[in-house]
Amino acid sequence: MFELRRRVLANRHYDTQVSGDVEFDIYDMLKPTYLLAMSEEDLVGCVRLLPTTGPTMLRDTFATRLGPNQIPSGPTILESSRFCIASKCASDFDHNGLSRVAYVLFAAMIETMWNLNAQSIVLMTDLRTEHGLNRAGWPMRRLGSPQTSGGTTLVPGLLQGSSEALERMHRHANVR
């Protein structure tokens, strides 16, 4: 997972540590929940979920970029960060601009949110993923203006968990 993050997120300039071929940051030391998408032979995607009752990447690392907007936090809100998909899956996009691996991870995020008694997820994502989420039926509410970082335009947002959104992610991923 840390090797995949290094390969996919290498051009992002956050407070990360790189040791050889792996990438990690201070939030990996806070006992996060990791979701992994596996093919038959390899890891093809991952995402990290953290409770927002402690330090989070969005609030603490991106705070200077978000301006006066408050990032929601509390026992029913998780933060999603370090979402990445292996480049070999990059050509697997559907009409919404998202890959099957993305849909599988989004469905897992909703299911994990419920298992952790949360209702929503805050995140910083790129514009392409935001548009894909909206078109795919899991609309993101923006929490601030788009920001440029490492050549990518990012936007903070909030995703609500719902059975309808989970059903849509399962349908797009062709998962029963």
C-alpha positions as CSV (number, residue, x, y, z in Angstrom):
1,M,0.0,0.0,0.0
2,F,2.8,2.5,0.9
3,E,4.6,1.6,-2.3
4,L,1.4,2.2,-4.4
5,R,1.0,5.6,-2.6
6,R,4.6,6.5,-3.5
7,R,4.0,5.7,-7.2
8,V,0.6,7.4,-7.5
9,L,1.1,10.4,-5.2
10,A,4.8,11.1,-5.9
11,N,4.1,14.6,-7.4
12,R,2.0,15.8,-4.5
13,H,3.8,18.0,-2.0
14,Y,2.4,17.3,1.4
15,D,4.1,16.7,4.7
16,T,5.1,13.1,3.8
17,Q,8.1,11.0,4.5
18,V,9.6,8.9,1.7
19,S,11.9,6.0,2.5
20,G,13.0,4.1,-0.5
21,D,9.9,3.1,-2.4
22,V,7.3,3.9,0.3
23,E,5.3,7.0,1.2
24,F,3.8,7.7,4.6
25,D,2.9,10.7,6.7
26,I,2.1,11.5,10.3
27,Y,-1.5,10.5,9.9
28,D,-0.5,6.9,9.3
29,M,0.7,6.8,12.9
30,L,-2.8,7.5,14.2
31,K,-4.2,4.0,13.7
32,P,-6.4,4.8,10.6
33,T,-8.6,2.4,8.8
34,Y,-7.2,1.4,5.5
35,L,-9.3,0.1,2.6
36,L,-7.5,-2.0,0.0
37,A,-8.8,-3.0,-3.5
38,M,-7.2,-6.2,-4.7
39,S,-7.1,-7.8,-8.1
40,E,-6.4,-11.5,-8.2
41,E,-2.7,-10.8,-8.2
42,D,-2.1,-7.3,-6.9
43,L,-3.1,-4.3,-4.9
44,V,-4.9,-1.9,-7.3
45,G,-6.2,0.8,-5.0
46,C,-6.4,2.1,-1.5
47,V,-7.8,4.8,0.8
48,R,-7.2,5.9,4.4
49,L,-10.0,6.8,6.8
50,L,-9.5,8.7,10.0
51,P,-11.9,9.9,12.6
52,T,-12.2,13.7,12.6
53,T,-12.1,13.9,16.4
54,G,-8.3,14.0,16.3
55,P,-5.7,15.4,13.8
56,T,-6.6,15.1,10.2
57,M,-4.9,15.9,6.9
58,L,-7.7,18.1,5.6
59,R,-7.9,20.3,8.7
60,D,-4.2,20.3,9.8
61,T,-2.2,20.0,6.5
62,F,-4.6,22.0,4.2
63,A,-5.7,24.5,6.8
64,T,-3.7,27.4,5.4
65,R,-5.3,26.7,1.9
66,L,-8.9,26.5,3.0
67,G,-9.2,30.1,4.3
68,P,-11.9,30.8,6.9
69,N,-14.1,27.8,6.1
70,Q,-14.6,25.4,8.9
71,I,-14.0,21.7,8.1
72,P,-16.7,19.6,9.8
73,S,-15.5,17.3,12.5
74,G,-17.0,15.1,15.2
75,P,-17.8,11.5,16.1
76,T,-20.0,10.9,13.1
77,I,-17.6,12.3,10.4
78,L,-14.6,10.5,9.0
79,E,-11.8,11.9,6.8
80,S,-10.8,10.2,3.6
81,S,-7.2,10.7,2.4
82,R,-4.5,9.1,0.3
83,F,-7.0,7.7,-2.1
84,C,-5.1,6.2,-5.0
85,I,-5.5,3.7,-7.8
86,A,-2.8,1.8,-9.6
87,S,-1.9,3.3,-13.0
88,K,-2.6,0.0,-14.7
89,C,-6.3,0.7,-13.9
90,A,-6.1,4.2,-15.3
91,S,-7.7,3.3,-18.7
92,D,-10.7,1.6,-17.1
93,F,-12.9,4.7,-17.0
94,D,-16.6,4.7,-17.6
95,H,-18.9,7.5,-18.8
96,N,-18.7,9.2,-15.4
97,G,-14.9,9.4,-15.6
98,L,-14.3,6.8,-12.8
99,S,-12.8,3.4,-12.9
100,R,-14.3,0.2,-11.5
101,V,-11.7,0.2,-8.7
102,A,-12.8,3.7,-7.7
103,Y,-16.4,2.5,-7.4
104,V,-15.4,-0.5,-5.4
105,L,-13.4,1.8,-3.0
106,F,-16.3,4.3,-2.8
107,A,-18.7,1.5,-1.9
108,A,-16.2,0.2,0.8
109,M,-16.0,3.7,2.1
110,I,-19.8,3.9,2.6
111,E,-19.9,0.5,4.2
112,T,-17.0,1.3,6.5
113,M,-18.5,4.6,7.4
114,W,-21.6,2.8,8.7
115,N,-19.5,0.1,10.5
116,L,-17.7,2.9,12.3
117,N,-21.1,4.6,13.2
118,A,-20.3,7.6,11.0
119,Q,-22.7,9.5,8.6
120,S,-20.4,11.5,6.4
121,I,-16.9,11.8,5.0
122,V,-14.8,14.9,4.5
123,L,-12.1,14.9,1.9
124,M,-9.9,16.8,-0.5
125,T,-10.2,15.5,-4.0
126,D,-9.4,16.6,-7.6
127,L,-12.0,18.2,-9.8
128,R,-12.2,15.2,-12.1
129,T,-13.1,12.9,-9.2
130,E,-15.6,15.4,-7.8
131,H,-17.4,15.6,-11.2
132,G,-17.3,11.8,-11.5
133,L,-18.8,11.4,-8.0
134,N,-21.6,13.8,-8.8
135,R,-22.4,12.1,-12.1
136,A,-22.2,8.7,-10.5
137,G,-24.8,9.5,-7.9
138,W,-22.7,10.2,-4.8
139,P,-22.8,14.0,-4.9
140,M,-20.1,15.9,-3.0
141,R,-20.9,19.2,-1.2
142,R,-18.0,21.6,-1.6
143,L,-16.6,23.1,1.6
144,G,-14.3,25.6,0.0
145,S,-12.8,26.9,-3.3
146,P,-10.6,24.8,-5.5
147,Q,-6.9,25.0,-4.7
148,T,-3.9,24.1,-6.8
149,S,-1.3,21.8,-5.3
150,G,1.4,19.8,-7.1
151,G,-0.1,20.6,-10.5
152,T,-3.5,19.3,-9.5
153,T,-6.6,21.3,-8.7
154,L,-8.1,20.1,-5.4
155,V,-11.4,20.9,-3.7
156,P,-12.5,20.1,-0.2
157,G,-15.9,18.4,0.2
158,L,-18.4,16.4,2.2
159,L,-20.0,13.1,1.2
160,Q,-23.1,11.8,2.9
161,G,-23.6,8.1,3.4
162,S,-26.9,6.7,2.0
163,S,-28.2,3.4,0.9
164,E,-29.0,4.9,-2.4
165,A,-25.4,6.0,-3.0
166,L,-24.1,2.6,-1.9
167,E,-26.5,0.9,-4.4
168,R,-25.3,3.2,-7.2
169,M,-21.6,2.4,-6.4
170,H,-22.4,-1.3,-6.4
171,R,-24.2,-1.0,-9.7
172,H,-21.4,1.0,-11.3
173,A,-18.8,-1.5,-10.0
174,N,-20.9,-4.4,-11.1
175,V,-20.8,-5.8,-7.5
176,R,-23.7,-7.7,-6.0
